[in-house]
Amino acid sequence: MVFNACSSDSLDSPHIFAKPNEKVYREIDSLNKVAFQVKRNDVMRALDVIYKSSYLAELHHYDKGMAEALLTEAGIYHQNGYQKRALTLYYKSLDISTKIKDTLHIAKANQQIGNALVESGEYEEAERLFSIAVKYFSILGLNEDLINMWNSLGQVKLAAGKTESASGYFNEALQASEKVGYTYGIKKANHNLGLLHTKLGDVETARLCLRRSLALDMKSNDAYGIALNKNQLARIAMSEGDYDDAVKLLKSALNAGGTISAVQLEIESLRGLCEVYRKESNLAELIRWQDTLIAMQESLSEREKFYSMNFLEILKEKEQERFVFQKKIVNAQQREAYSNAVLGIVSCGLISLIILSFLWYKNYRQAKSYSAELMDKAAVIQKHVLALNELNSAITKQNESLEESNRMKDKLLSIVSHDLRTPLANTKGILDLVEGNYLSAVELRQMLKDLDAQYVKSLNLLDNLLFWIKGQMSGSPLESKPVDLKIVIDGLCHELEISAGKKDIALINDVCPDLTILGDREMIKVVFRNLLTNAIKFTETGYVRISSSVGDSIQVHVEDTGVGMSEDVLQKVMSKSYFTTKGTHKESGTGFGLMICNDLVRKHGASLSINSHAGKGTVFSVNFPLK
């Protein structure tokens, strides 16, 4: 069932644009409460309700309602793995709450942003935000929220390896929970203390804390907590070699997790069982439980894939509904402006007929006031028209981007099916000739050189494809480490020695010894492999020289004595789009090399420049920032 947040009746009725009042505010608060309650089980309905509450809040300038709607919407994106979008909405909610000094929602926004940052490993910033939330929850006297924050702060400290600070927060949460009778806080603090003591190697204290937490979970019949604690107790039993107890605990945890479909906890239990039977060398049980684990992981993967695709479809549908909603708001505002204008004119006429001789000046002032109001409303209408135009432009750009992505996908499939399959087929042919002893020793050496050249080309293509695909995935981090450029270039020159030798091209490495930059070694190799391969491809004979210089930046130059580029070809290359031509020996290319170089260079905060003249060669320069 879909909750219709965009019904025509609700938008077309004039009362939506009436003066804000407590009744409308209560309606917005009620909608936000409904959205929060259903967001985990019915995303579509939750989004419907949120869109209605956020637009009502915007129309009636109810900032508190808008902040709460943004917080709930962010939670939906967060629970579905869209962390960047969630953080954007969390910060918007925080800005609004800060502006109106709504301490409760300031605390909640800081808490949720901190939770998101913990998941991405940003512990220091998460700790700062949690501390802000603690301050506001303390001011508001919300003891349970305050206890939850202490537990969260302890978890951050534990993840950062600061066990003493973590212990302080967990014990503070435990004492406060016991004082106010907050059962969830007691069992959460005991569980966290169990994890802490396990990490410290104090298994007896860890077991005692976990059993206290487990006892409360069993009392409240909390299947999730039961599974969580028993999995941890099983780990302790395994560390002591008590495999029988570990198996009992893990099977019990598996059953508890199964009653609430807590798949991740079930997978953890299954992994524990496999580990126990592996240590006992019980092959039959190990295979049985491994099969169960694999089946569950495959089921989870399919379920998550289906849910992700379904969520994207929901978002697309909701964005379309949002667009329709905005158009209806503009239409309703236009009709309201027209009605107000007509009403104003009629009112002025009636008043003029009744009290024209006595209130002429007053009527003049009223007419002037109505005129100003109409101008304000016209400005609002114009603003919404401009917003609609911007939205249409954004949709057009998005469609163009999708079409470009489809074309790029088709090109990738063509490359994989041809440029990778052909070298593999050639390799199979060469192996058949070798196996049948059809080749002389000289022919065999030549064939092996050709096979090596094909290997280098295929490896380069695979690296380009893999790094291009990785670059399209959001959130892929850059693993920066010191990279010795001289050593990297030496390895690439050796790798490409055969290809260069076929064309009598000398590879000269003049990079300064011990020249080091901070970056991802594999990405740097892909960049310079592409530039060297490109230089060899377009050089008939002569040399390819790699040199370096250090000034305001670290510059690495790849210079060749090849055919160079005309101004027209140079413009196509600099456009950073798909473009390829044949080499001096008719070598083919994929057209992705320089695209990959540009992407990877930009990820390192560097830049790529080209200086080329037709018939005189080309110099590619990579400028790395000094760090």
ZAZA-638944 format. One line per field, with one value per residue (C-alpha): residue number from 0; residue in one letter; chain; y, x negated, z. Coordinates in steps of 0.05 Angstrom, whole numbers, plus 5000, padded with zeros to 4 digits. Layout:
N
seq = NUM, ...
type = a, ...
mol = A, ...
py = Y, ...
px = X, ...
pz = Z, ...
//
This chain:
627
seq = 0, 1, 2, 3, 4, 5, 6, 7, 8, 9, 10, 11, 12, 13, 14, 15, 16, 17, 18, 19, 20, 21, 22, 23, 24, 25, 26, 27, 28, 29, 30, 31, 32, 33, 34, 35, 36, 37, 38, 39, 40, 41, 42, 43, 44, 45, 46, 47, 48, 49, 50, 51, 52, 53, 54, 55, 56, 57, 58, 59, 60, 61, 62, 63, 64, 65, 66, 67, 68, 69, 70, 71, 72, 73, 74, 75, 76, 77, 78, 79, 80, 81, 82, 83, 84, 85, 86, 87, 88, 89, 90, 91, 92, 93, 94, 95, 96, 97, 98, 99, 100, 101, 102, 103, 104, 105, 106, 107, 108, 109, 110, 111, 112, 113, 114, 115, 116, 117, 118, 119, 120, 121, 122, 123, 124, 125, 126, 127, 128, 129, 130, 131, 132, 133, 134, 135, 136, 137, 138, 139, 140, 141, 142, 143, 144, 145, 146, 147, 148, 149, 150, 151, 152, 153, 154, 155, 156, 157, 158, 159, 160, 161, 162, 163, 164, 165, 166, 167, 168, 169, 170, 171, 172, 173, 174, 175, 176, 177, 178, 179, 180, 181, 182, 183, 184, 185, 186, 187, 188, 189, 190, 191, 192, 193, 194, 195, 196, 197, 198, 199, 200, 201, 202, 203, 204, 205, 206, 207, 208, 209, 210, 211, 212, 213, 214, 215, 216, 217, 218, 219, 220, 221, 222, 223, 224, 225, 226, 227, 228, 229, 230, 231, 232, 233, 234, 235, 236, 237, 238, 239, 240, 241, 242, 243, 244, 245, 246, 247, 248, 249, 250, 251, 252, 253, 254, 255, 256, 257, 258, 259, 260, 261, 262, 263, 264, 265, 266, 267, 268, 269, 270, 271, 272, 273, 274, 275, 276, 277, 278, 279, 280, 281, 282, 283, 284, 285, 286, 287, 288, 289, 290, 291, 292, 293, 294, 295, 296, 297, 298, 299, 300, 301, 302, 303, 304, 305, 306, 307, 308, 309, 310, 311, 312, 313, 314, 315, 316, 317, 318, 319, 320, 321, 322, 323, 324, 325, 326, 327, 328, 329, 330, 331, 332, 333, 334, 335, 336, 337, 338, 339, 340, 341, 342, 343, 344, 345, 346, 347, 348, 349, 350, 351, 352, 353, 354, 355, 356, 357, 358, 359, 360, 361, 362, 363, 364, 365, 366, 367, 368, 369, 370, 371, 372, 373, 374, 375, 376, 377, 378, 379, 380, 381, 382, 383, 384, 385, 386, 387, 388, 389, 390, 391, 392, 393, 394, 395, 396, 397, 398, 399, 400, 401, 402, 403, 404, 405, 406, 407, 408, 409, 410, 411, 412, 413, 414, 415, 416, 417, 418, 419, 420, 421, 422, 423, 424, 425, 426, 427, 428, 429, 430, 431, 432, 433, 434, 435, 436, 437, 438, 439, 440, 441, 442, 443, 444, 445, 446, 447, 448, 449, 450, 451, 452, 453, 454, 455, 456, 457, 458, 459, 460, 461, 462, 463, 464, 465, 466, 467, 468, 469, 470, 471, 472, 473, 474, 475, 476, 477, 478, 479, 480, 481, 482, 483, 484, 485, 486, 487, 488, 489, 490, 491, 492, 493, 494, 495, 496, 497, 498, 499, 500, 501, 502, 503, 504, 505, 506, 507, 508, 509, 510, 511, 512, 513, 514, 515, 516, 517, 518, 519, 520, 521, 522, 523, 524, 525, 526, 527, 528, 529, 530, 531, 532, 533, 534, 535, 536, 537, 538, 539, 540, 541, 542, 543, 544, 545, 546, 547, 548, 549, 550, 551, 552, 553, 554, 555, 556, 557, 558, 559, 560, 561, 562, 563, 564, 565, 566, 567, 568, 569, 570, 571, 572, 573, 574, 575, 576, 577, 578, 579, 580, 581, 582, 583, 584, 585, 586, 587, 588, 589, 590, 591, 592, 593, 594, 595, 596, 597, 598, 599, 600, 601, 602, 603, 604, 605, 606, 607, 608, 609, 610, 611, 612, 613, 614, 615, 616, 617, 618, 619, 620, 621, 622, 623, 624, 625, 626
type = m, v, f, n, a, c, s, s, d, s, l, d, s, p, h, i, f, a, k, p, n, e, k, v, y, r, e, i, d, s, l, n, k, v, a, f, q, v, k, r, n, d, v, m, r, a, l, d, v, i, y, k, s, s, y, l, a, e, l, h, h, y, d, k, g, m, a, e, a, l, l, t, e, a, g, i, y, h, q, n, g, y, q, k, r, a, l, t, l, y, y, k, s, l, d, i, s, t, k, i, k, d, t, l, h, i, a, k, a, n, q, q, i, g, n, a, l, v, e, s, g, e, y, e, e, a, e, r, l, f, s, i, a, v, k, y, f, s, i, l, g, l, n, e, d, l, i, n, m, w, n, s, l, g, q, v, k, l, a, a, g, k, t, e, s, a, s, g, y, f, n, e, a, l, q, a, s, e, k, v, g, y, t, y, g, i, k, k, a, n, h, n, l, g, l, l, h, t, k, l, g, d, v, e, t, a, r, l, c, l, r, r, s, l, a, l, d, m, k, s, n, d, a, y, g, i, a, l, n, k, n, q, l, a, r, i, a, m, s, e, g, d, y, d, d, a, v, k, l, l, k, s, a, l, n, a, g, g, t, i, s, a, v, q, l, e, i, e, s, l, r, g, l, c, e, v, y, r, k, e, s, n, l, a, e, l, i, r, w, q, d, t, l, i, a, m, q, e, s, l, s, e, r, e, k, f, y, s, m, n, f, l, e, i, l, k, e, k, e, q, e, r, f, v, f, q, k, k, i, v, n, a, q, q, r, e, a, y, s, n, a, v, l, g, i, v, s, c, g, l, i, s, l, i, i, l, s, f, l, w, y, k, n, y, r, q, a, k, s, y, s, a, e, l, m, d, k, a, a, v, i, q, k, h, v, l, a, l, n, e, l, n, s, a, i, t, k, q, n, e, s, l, e, e, s, n, r, m, k, d, k, l, l, s, i, v, s, h, d, l, r, t, p, l, a, n, t, k, g, i, l, d, l, v, e, g, n, y, l, s, a, v, e, l, r, q, m, l, k, d, l, d, a, q, y, v, k, s, l, n, l, l, d, n, l, l, f, w, i, k, g, q, m, s, g, s, p, l, e, s, k, p, v, d, l, k, i, v, i, d, g, l, c, h, e, l, e, i, s, a, g, k, k, d, i, a, l, i, n, d, v, c, p, d, l, t, i, l, g, d, r, e, m, i, k, v, v, f, r, n, l, l, t, n, a, i, k, f, t, e, t, g, y, v, r, i, s, s, s, v, g, d, s, i, q, v, h, v, e, d, t, g, v, g, m, s, e, d, v, l, q, k, v, m, s, k, s, y, f, t, t, k, g, t, h, k, e, s, g, t, g, f, g, l, m, i, c, n, d, l, v, r, k, h, g, a, s, l, s, i, n, s, h, a, g, k, g, t, v, f, s, v, n, f, p, l, k
mol = A, A, A, A, A, A, A, A, A, A, A, A, A, A, A, A, A, A, A, A, A, A, A, A, A, A, A, A, A, A, A, A, A, A, A, A, A, A, A, A, A, A, A, A, A, A, A, A, A, A, A, A, A, A, A, A, A, A, A, A, A, A, A, A, A, A, A, A, A, A, A, A, A, A, A, A, A, A, A, A, A, A, A, A, A, A, A, A, A, A, A, A, A, A, A, A, A, A, A, A, A, A, A, A, A, A, A, A, A, A, A, A, A, A, A, A, A, A, A, A, A, A, A, A, A, A, A, A, A, A, A, A, A, A, A, A, A, A, A, A, A, A, A, A, A, A, A, A, A, A, A, A, A, A, A, A, A, A, A, A, A, A, A, A, A, A, A, A, A, A, A, A, A, A, A, A, A, A, A, A, A, A, A, A, A, A, A, A, A, A, A, A, A, A, A, A, A, A, A, A, A, A, A, A, A, A, A, A, A, A, A, A, A, A, A, A, A, A, A, A, A, A, A, A, A, A, A, A, A, A, A, A, A, A, A, A, A, A, A, A, A, A, A, A, A, A, A, A, A, A, A, A, A, A, A, A, A, A, A, A, A, A, A, A, A, A, A, A, A, A, A, A, A, A, A, A, A, A, A, A, A, A, A, A, A, A, A, A, A, A, A, A, A, A, A, A, A, A, A, A, A, A, A, A, A, A, A, A, A, A, A, A, A, A, A, A, A, A, A, A, A, A, A, A, A, A, A, A, A, A, A, A, A, A, A, A, A, A, A, A, A, A, A, A, A, A, A, A, A, A, A, A, A, A, A, A, A, A, A, A, A, A, A, A, A, A, A, A, A, A, A, A, A, A, A, A, A, A, A, A, A, A, A, A, A, A, A, A, A, A, A, A, A, A, A, A, A, A, A, A, A, A, A, A, A, A, A, A, A, A, A, A, A, A, A, A, A, A, A, A, A, A, A, A, A, A, A, A, A, A, A, A, A, A, A, A, A, A, A, A, A, A, A, A, A, A, A, A, A, A, A, A, A, A, A, A, A, A, A, A, A, A, A, A, A, A, A, A, A, A, A, A, A, A, A, A, A, A, A, A, A, A, A, A, A, A, A, A, A, A, A, A, A, A, A, A, A, A, A, A, A, A, A, A, A, A, A, A, A, A, A, A, A, A, A, A, A, A, A, A, A, A, A, A, A, A, A, A, A, A, A, A, A, A, A, A, A, A, A, A, A, A, A, A, A, A, A, A, A, A, A, A, A, A, A, A, A, A, A, A, A, A, A, A, A, A, A, A, A, A, A, A, A, A, A, A, A, A, A, A, A, A, A, A, A, A, A, A, A, A, A, A, A, A, A, A, A, A, A, A, A, A, A, A, A, A, A, A, A, A, A, A, A, A, A, A, A, A, A, A, A, A, A, A, A, A, A
py = 5000, 5069, 5130, 5185, 5246, 5282, 5278, 5331, 5350, 5367, 5410, 5445, 5466, 5538, 5519, 5491, 5562, 5591, 5625, 5574, 5551, 5499, 5450, 5448, 5441, 5381, 5350, 5357, 5328, 5269, 5255, 5256, 5207, 5160, 5163, 5146, 5087, 5055, 5072, 5004, 4962, 5005, 5052, 5074, 5096, 5129, 5171, 5190, 5215, 5251, 5288, 5312, 5334, 5370, 5409, 5428, 5450, 5491, 5524, 5542, 5559, 5506, 5496, 5446, 5400, 5408, 5389, 5327, 5306, 5313, 5272, 5215, 5218, 5216, 5154, 5119, 5133, 5112, 5045, 5030, 5044, 5114, 5145, 5208, 5228, 5212, 5257, 5314, 5310, 5302, 5365, 5403, 5382, 5403, 5472, 5484, 5460, 5504, 5564, 5556, 5532, 5466, 5430, 5362, 5357, 5387, 5329, 5277, 5303, 5302, 5232, 5206, 5240, 5210, 5140, 5149, 5172, 5112, 5066, 5100, 5098, 5173, 5163, 5231, 5271, 5220, 5229, 5305, 5301, 5249, 5296, 5353, 5306, 5287, 5360, 5373, 5308, 5326, 5396, 5366, 5313, 5255, 5202, 5143, 5181, 5205, 5133, 5110, 5164, 5141, 5071, 5099, 5140, 5078, 5039, 5094, 5092, 5016, 5017, 5068, 5022, 5069, 5016, 5057, 5113, 5061, 5027, 5094, 5108, 5037, 5037, 5106, 5081, 5019, 5057, 5109, 5054, 5017, 5082, 5099, 5026, 5030, 4956, 4965, 5010, 4957, 4899, 4943, 4967, 4895, 4870, 4926, 4912, 4839, 4859, 4905, 4851, 4801, 4848, 4857, 4781, 4779, 4723, 4710, 4782, 4783, 4719, 4748, 4813, 4777, 4729, 4787, 4818, 4750, 4741, 4807, 4789, 4722, 4756, 4804, 4750, 4793, 4743, 4791, 4804, 4730, 4712, 4769, 4750, 4675, 4685, 4725, 4674, 4619, 4657, 4657, 4582, 4569, 4609, 4564, 4500, 4483, 4465, 4427, 4489, 4532, 4488, 4490, 4566, 4576, 4530, 4565, 4633, 4607, 4588, 4654, 4694, 4651, 4668, 4742, 4731, 4766, 4739, 4772, 4741, 4673, 4680, 4697, 4635, 4591, 4618, 4601, 4529, 4521, 4547, 4498, 4437, 4459, 4461, 4392, 4366, 4341, 4342, 4317, 4370, 4424, 4409, 4408, 4475, 4506, 4487, 4519, 4582, 4587, 4578, 4632, 4680, 4670, 4680, 4744, 4769, 4757, 4789, 4851, 4856, 4852, 4902, 4950, 4948, 4956, 5015, 5050, 5040, 5070, 5130, 5141, 5137, 5184, 5235, 5236, 5246, 5302, 5337, 5331, 5355, 5418, 5433, 5428, 5475, 5527, 5519, 5525, 5587, 5618, 5604, 5633, 5696, 5704, 5693, 5743, 5794, 5787, 5787, 5850, 5886, 5867, 5886, 5953, 5965, 5949, 5991, 6049, 6047, 6047, 6096, 6130, 6201, 6185, 6135, 6154, 6160, 6094, 6058, 6087, 6058, 5990, 5988, 6004, 5948, 5898, 5918, 5904, 5837, 5819, 5838, 5793, 5735, 5746, 5743, 5677, 5649, 5670, 5638, 5572, 5576, 5585, 5526, 5483, 5504, 5485, 5418, 5404, 5422, 5375, 5318, 5330, 5328, 5264, 5231, 5251, 5222, 5157, 5152, 5165, 5110, 5061, 5077, 5068, 5001, 4977, 4998, 4960, 4897, 4903, 4910, 4851, 4806, 4825, 4855, 4805, 4744, 4751, 4748, 4688, 4653, 4670, 4642, 4577, 4572, 4582, 4530, 4480, 4493, 4483, 4419, 4390, 4407, 4445, 4502, 4508, 4538, 4605, 4606, 4586, 4644, 4692, 4663, 4671, 4744, 4756, 4720, 4766, 4828, 4804, 4791, 4862, 4891, 4848, 4865, 4939, 4933, 4895, 4946, 5003, 4969, 4951, 5020, 5053, 5011, 5024, 5099, 5097, 5066, 5118, 5118, 5081, 5107, 5126, 5084, 5135, 5109, 5133, 5111, 5112, 5137, 5114, 5041, 5043, 5070, 5019, 4963, 4991, 4999, 4926, 4906, 4944, 4927, 4877, 4923, 4980, 4934, 4913, 4985, 5000, 5049, 5062, 5070, 5120, 5128, 5195, 5201, 5226, 5170, 5168, 5215, 5197, 5219, 5201, 5160, 5092, 5051, 5010, 5073, 5108, 5046, 5047, 5122, 5115, 5047, 5081, 5141, 5096, 5049, 5110, 5139, 5072, 5065, 5131, 5128, 5096, 5093, 5134, 5139, 5149, 5188, 5193, 5251, 5290, 5359, 5389, 5461, 5485, 5415, 5347, 5341, 5276, 5281, 5226, 5250, 5214, 5226, 5202, 5230, 5282, 5310, 5364, 5418, 5382, 5315, 5349, 5382, 5314, 5283, 5341, 5335, 5276, 5233, 5167, 5175, 5127, 5123, 5072, 5071, 5076, 5000, 5000, 4983, 4987, 5017, 5018, 5093, 5089, 5099, 5175, 5176, 5130, 5172, 5236, 5203, 5172, 5234, 5277, 5229, 5245, 5320, 5323, 5348, 5322, 5368, 5354, 5391, 5364, 5385, 5345, 5308, 5329, 5285, 5293, 5308, 5286, 5320, 5297, 5351, 5322, 5370, 5375, 5339
px = 5000, 4973, 4989, 5006, 4968, 4980, 5056, 5087, 5140, 5088, 5047, 5104, 5141, 5127, 5123, 5052, 5027, 5066, 5031, 4989, 5021, 5013, 5060, 5014, 4953, 4985, 5001, 4928, 4903, 4951, 4927, 4854, 4871, 4905, 4846, 4797, 4839, 4845, 4778, 4747, 4805, 4837, 4788, 4837, 4890, 4837, 4812, 4883, 4898, 4831, 4842, 4910, 4885, 4824, 4864, 4917, 4860, 4829, 4895, 4911, 4839, 4839, 4764, 4768, 4813, 4765, 4705, 4739, 4762, 4690, 4664, 4713, 4699, 4624, 4636, 4669, 4609, 4562, 4596, 4593, 4519, 4521, 4475, 4455, 4527, 4546, 4490, 4512, 4583, 4558, 4517, 4576, 4618, 4563, 4558, 4633, 4634, 4575, 4608, 4671, 4633, 4671, 4625, 4659, 4650, 4580, 4562, 4597, 4564, 4495, 4508, 4529, 4471, 4423, 4452, 4441, 4370, 4354, 4374, 4324, 4269, 4267, 4262, 4235, 4290, 4343, 4318, 4323, 4395, 4414, 4386, 4431, 4491, 4473, 4473, 4543, 4574, 4546, 4578, 4644, 4641, 4650, 4615, 4626, 4600, 4541, 4525, 4528, 4478, 4430, 4433, 4421, 4361, 4333, 4340, 4303, 4246, 4244, 4240, 4183, 4146, 4154, 4177, 4170, 4215, 4264, 4268, 4284, 4343, 4371, 4368, 4400, 4456, 4465, 4469, 4517, 4562, 4565, 4582, 4642, 4662, 4647, 4643, 4620, 4562, 4542, 4539, 4505, 4452, 4439, 4433, 4384, 4343, 4341, 4311, 4262, 4236, 4233, 4187, 4145, 4139, 4178, 4225, 4255, 4279, 4301, 4343, 4374, 4395, 4422, 4463, 4494, 4514, 4540, 4582, 4618, 4628, 4659, 4703, 4730, 4730, 4685, 4664, 4615, 4578, 4578, 4545, 4495, 4473, 4470, 4427, 4378, 4379, 4365, 4303, 4277, 4291, 4253, 4194, 4191, 4198, 4268, 4296, 4358, 4382, 4366, 4409, 4467, 4463, 4457, 4515, 4558, 4537, 4554, 4624, 4635, 4613, 4657, 4720, 4713, 4678, 4615, 4574, 4508, 4510, 4527, 4468, 4423, 4448, 4436, 4366, 4352, 4377, 4333, 4274, 4287, 4293, 4232, 4191, 4220, 4204, 4277, 4281, 4353, 4382, 4337, 4363, 4436, 4432, 4390, 4444, 4496, 4453, 4443, 4517, 4535, 4483, 4509, 4580, 4560, 4523, 4584, 4630, 4586, 4579, 4655, 4667, 4615, 4647, 4716, 4693, 4665, 4731, 4767, 4720, 4732, 4807, 4805, 4762, 4814, 4869, 4828, 4824, 4900, 4910, 4869, 4907, 4973, 4948, 4930, 4998, 5034, 4995, 5011, 5085, 5081, 5047, 5102, 5157, 5126, 5120, 5193, 5215, 5174, 5205, 5276, 5263, 5236, 5297, 5346, 5310, 5306, 5381, 5398, 5348, 5316, 5329, 5302, 5246, 5214, 5144, 5152, 5174, 5114, 5067, 5102, 5095, 5021, 5014, 5049, 5003, 4941, 4970, 4983, 4912, 4885, 4927, 4906, 4833, 4848, 4880, 4821, 4774, 4811, 4812, 4736, 4730, 4771, 4727, 4665, 4696, 4712, 4641, 4614, 4658, 4634, 4561, 4575, 4606, 4545, 4499, 4538, 4534, 4459, 4452, 4490, 4444, 4383, 4410, 4420, 4349, 4322, 4360, 4331, 4260, 4268, 4297, 4244, 4180, 4175, 4202, 4156, 4090, 4116, 4134, 4065, 4032, 4071, 4047, 3974, 3980, 4009, 3950, 3900, 3934, 3933, 3859, 3876, 3827, 3752, 3712, 3707, 3782, 3797, 3756, 3791, 3859, 3843, 3823, 3890, 3926, 3890, 3911, 3983, 3980, 3956, 4010, 4065, 4040, 4040, 4111, 4135, 4103, 4136, 4204, 4200, 4177, 4229, 4284, 4256, 4256, 4330, 4347, 4363, 4324, 4263, 4206, 4135, 4083, 4026, 3956, 3886, 3870, 3798, 3808, 3739, 3754, 3824, 3799, 3742, 3793, 3837, 3778, 3759, 3832, 3836, 3765, 3788, 3842, 3791, 3736, 3780, 3779, 3706, 3729, 3684, 3718, 3678, 3694, 3665, 3710, 3671, 3652, 3692, 3746, 3807, 3880, 3939, 3991, 4019, 3962, 4007, 4043, 3976, 3953, 4016, 4006, 3933, 3945, 3998, 3954, 3894, 3937, 3967, 3897, 3872, 3936, 3926, 3850, 3820, 3749, 3706, 3716, 3766, 3736, 3765, 3737, 3755, 3748, 3765, 3788, 3855, 3878, 3849, 3850, 3841, 3833, 3843, 3810, 3809, 3782, 3845, 3894, 3922, 3993, 4027, 4067, 4132, 4110, 4082, 4150, 4185, 4135, 4142, 4218, 4212, 4261, 4255, 4206, 4157, 4113, 4066, 3992, 3932, 3934, 4011, 4016, 4088, 4110, 4171, 4178, 4181, 4108, 4106, 4176, 4149, 4086, 4127, 4172, 4115, 4071, 4128, 4140, 4068, 4081, 4034, 4044, 4026, 4001, 3982, 3932, 3930, 3913, 3928, 3866, 3824, 3848, 3888, 3874, 3925, 3913, 3943, 3941, 3946, 3955, 3900, 3920
pz = 5000, 4981, 5023, 4973, 4996, 4931, 4926, 4881, 4932, 4985, 4938, 4901, 4963, 4985, 5059, 5048, 5039, 5098, 5155, 5194, 5259, 5313, 5278, 5216, 5261, 5297, 5229, 5207, 5273, 5266, 5194, 5217, 5273, 5224, 5175, 5232, 5254, 5184, 5153, 5167, 5141, 5087, 5053, 4999, 5049, 5093, 5034, 5015, 5085, 5091, 5025, 5048, 5117, 5088, 5037, 5088, 5135, 5080, 5060, 5132, 5152, 5206, 5214, 5270, 5228, 5168, 5211, 5237, 5167, 5140, 5199, 5183, 5108, 5122, 5165, 5106, 5061, 5117, 5129, 5054, 5047, 5015, 5067, 5029, 5014, 5086, 5114, 5069, 5097, 5169, 5163, 5133, 5192, 5240, 5207, 5213, 5286, 5303, 5271, 5313, 5374, 5378, 5427, 5421, 5346, 5350, 5396, 5352, 5288, 5320, 5345, 5276, 5240, 5291, 5279, 5204, 5214, 5260, 5203, 5157, 5210, 5225, 5300, 5322, 5288, 5312, 5384, 5378, 5353, 5406, 5460, 5434, 5436, 5508, 5528, 5500, 5525, 5594, 5590, 5570, 5626, 5577, 5618, 5571, 5510, 5552, 5573, 5501, 5481, 5536, 5508, 5438, 5462, 5495, 5430, 5392, 5443, 5440, 5364, 5369, 5417, 5477, 5526, 5590, 5564, 5536, 5605, 5637, 5590, 5595, 5672, 5674, 5628, 5672, 5738, 5710, 5679, 5746, 5782, 5736, 5722, 5648, 5629, 5558, 5581, 5633, 5584, 5530, 5579, 5604, 5532, 5515, 5578, 5557, 5489, 5525, 5573, 5516, 5479, 5543, 5551, 5617, 5595, 5664, 5672, 5600, 5609, 5673, 5638, 5577, 5620, 5657, 5591, 5567, 5629, 5616, 5543, 5562, 5613, 5561, 5507, 5463, 5410, 5377, 5443, 5460, 5393, 5400, 5470, 5457, 5395, 5437, 5494, 5442, 5419, 5490, 5497, 5432, 5457, 5518, 5477, 5504, 5436, 5463, 5500, 5440, 5395, 5443, 5448, 5373, 5356, 5408, 5379, 5309, 5331, 5366, 5305, 5260, 5299, 5280, 5212, 5237, 5178, 5197, 5267, 5236, 5189, 5249, 5285, 5224, 5216, 5288, 5279, 5217, 5257, 5315, 5269, 5230, 5295, 5314, 5244, 5239, 5163, 5157, 5204, 5174, 5103, 5128, 5163, 5108, 5058, 5103, 5110, 5035, 5021, 5072, 5044, 4974, 4998, 5034, 4972, 4928, 4979, 4985, 4909, 4901, 4957, 4928, 4859, 4889, 4931, 4869, 4834, 4894, 4894, 4819, 4829, 4889, 4852, 4796, 4847, 4880, 4812, 4802, 4873, 4859, 4795, 4832, 4886, 4833, 4799, 4865, 4883, 4815, 4825, 4895, 4868, 4816, 4867, 4915, 4860, 4840, 4912, 4924, 4865, 4884, 4957, 4935, 4891, 4946, 4997, 4948, 4936, 5010, 5041, 4980, 5007, 5077, 5067, 5000, 5030, 5068, 5005, 4968, 5020, 5017, 4941, 4948, 4998, 4952, 4895, 4936, 4956, 4884, 4865, 4921, 4898, 4826, 4849, 4886, 4823, 4781, 4830, 4825, 4749, 4750, 4798, 4750, 4692, 4732, 4750, 4676, 4657, 4711, 4687, 4615, 4637, 4677, 4616, 4574, 4628, 4628, 4552, 4555, 4609, 4563, 4505, 4549, 4575, 4503, 4486, 4547, 4527, 4456, 4484, 4532, 4477, 4425, 4453, 4510, 4474, 4413, 4453, 4492, 4426, 4398, 4461, 4453, 4381, 4401, 4456, 4406, 4359, 4416, 4440, 4370, 4360, 4296, 4311, 4305, 4363, 4327, 4312, 4383, 4412, 4365, 4384, 4458, 4446, 4411, 4468, 4519, 4479, 4477, 4552, 4566, 4521, 4553, 4624, 4607, 4580, 4642, 4689, 4650, 4652, 4726, 4747, 4703, 4734, 4804, 4789, 4772, 4840, 4893, 4957, 4931, 4975, 4953, 4990, 4995, 5010, 4992, 4920, 4892, 4820, 4796, 4816, 4786, 4719, 4718, 4726, 4670, 4623, 4634, 4624, 4557, 4533, 4480, 4451, 4446, 4418, 4359, 4335, 4354, 4408, 4467, 4535, 4577, 4651, 4674, 4735, 4796, 4844, 4910, 4880, 4923, 4919, 4963, 4926, 4906, 4875, 4828, 4803, 4790, 4750, 4708, 4692, 4669, 4635, 4592, 4576, 4558, 4516, 4480, 4466, 4438, 4396, 4360, 4353, 4290, 4316, 4363, 4439, 4494, 4553, 4623, 4664, 4726, 4756, 4824, 4835, 4860, 4843, 4824, 4748, 4711, 4635, 4583, 4519, 4452, 4382, 4349, 4298, 4346, 4341, 4300, 4334, 4316, 4344, 4407, 4420, 4415, 4463, 4513, 4512, 4562, 4522, 4484, 4425, 4390, 4328, 4297, 4316, 4269, 4258, 4255, 4329, 4353, 4419, 4464, 4471, 4548, 4564, 4570, 4602, 4657, 4664, 4673, 4725, 4765, 4762, 4786, 4845, 4867, 4865, 4805, 4733, 4663, 4608, 4536, 4490, 4420, 4349, 4286, 4262, 4323, 4379, 4443, 4516, 4569, 4637, 4703, 4757, 4828, 4887, 4938, 5002
//
